[in-house]
């Protein structure tokens, strides 16, 4: 197994524990540019350097992101309906083939992190259809806009700082695209999580979430650090099911991952 390096050796306790901003949020685009100037001071105090600060300066108010954030209907569906509209049967069928083609890779991940192939493949399939669609929204603009928006500023602020630090490190650029909420790569990491849990699986000196191996290894590392217990089950009522909440807060999403993962592993 190749050596593994985290994308960053140290993440400050301040960054991880709580937001550090004093910038005023807003609910329209009107105050966005003024807010960015305030937030730049917050970013500097958090350790963001010139490349990240430049990306912040170039960020644009992401109207599509705000529209998507305020219109998340699918999580209100029943489990059966949710799995139907998300294409669970297709994910399982393709996932089994994916597992067979990459058997040694998934065995190495399970040896390193204790996370079986099925749940990782279910996440990969659910998030980006196995890398076939990783989003068309500007990551920095999306995550900065969500931090500015008053609905969930405190939640998104560490991820905005994370995105700017990833720009500093060269892991992403100001132009990198991802999902509408700023998630990036094969399994759609929020930037703060990418900064903390990223793994350079192919040992080329950089973590690339748009590289299949780095992304899946980072996902396994994330689950293990969130409390995944090797050898234990992940269906509802089993020890590892609760860890899936750290991946996605929607119960129907967690249930779908667990059921698809079992079918893929089976």
ABEGO torsion letter per residue (X at the ends): XBBBBBABABBBAAAAABBABABBBBABAAAAAAAAAAAAAAAAAAGBBAAAAAAAAABBBBAAAAAAAAABAAAABBAAAAAAAAGAAAAAAAAAAAAAAAAAAAAAAAAAAGBBAAAAAAAAAAAAGGGABAEABBAAAAAAAAAABAAAAAAAAAAAAAAAAAAAAGABBAABBBBAAGBBEAAGBBAAAAAAABBBAAGAGBBBAABAAAAAAAAAAAAAAAGBBBGBBABBGBAAAAAAAAABABAAAAAAAAAAAAAAAX
